[in-house]
Amino acid sequence: MNNIILIGFMGVGKGSVARELFKQSDYFAVDTDDLIESLENKRIKDIFESEGEEYFRALEFKTALWIEKSVNNTIISTGGGFYKVKNICKIGTIIYLKSSFDAILKRIQEHPNAKKKVAKRPLLKDLKKAKEIYKQRVSEYKSIASLTVNVENKSIKKIAKEILSQIK
Ligand code: S3P
C-alpha cells in the first residue's frame, strides 16, 4: 500500500500536516476521525458521550480494515489512539509527528479556536489524565513508526516539506 499514515498525540497537527501534504504532492488525503464522524453522523465527543470509548475504538478498527483493503496513494491523518489498530503496519508507511506535551498544549491554547479545540477532544479535558496518556503512548508511537519527525517550533509547510524529502 502506498499510503502515508500520520500518527501522534492529540493536537500535534496531524490534520494540518495532511492537508499541506495534499497541497504539496500528488497524494490524496483523508482523516480517520472525519470518516468516523460522517459515518455516524455525530461528533467524536458525542460518540464518546453516548456510546463510549470502546464503541469508538471499534469504529477505528473497522475504518482501518476498510483503509487496508481500499485506500492507496493517500495521506491518512489519524486520531491519537488510532495507532493501536491491529493492521496499522499493513496500511502504509507510518510517520510519527513528535512534540513535547507542553508544546502541544501551547499549540492548542494559542489557536484562535482554542476552546473548541479542547472541547472536541474528550481525552483532553482532564490535563493530568491527558499527560498520563501522553507518557504511555510516546514510546509506542516511536516504536511502530518508520519515520519520526520532530514538529516542535516548525511551520506546517516546513514539516510537510521535510516529510516529502524523507520519503522520496
Ligand atoms: C483520541 C484522539 C482524537 C480522537 C479521539 C481520541 C485519542 O483525535 O480520535 O478524541 O485517543 O488520542 P486527535 O488526535 O485528532 O485529537
Residues whose N, C-alpha, C, O or C-beta is under 5 A from the ligand:
A	BS01	S3P	G8 F9 M10 G11 D33 I44 T78 G79 G80 G81 K120 R121 P122
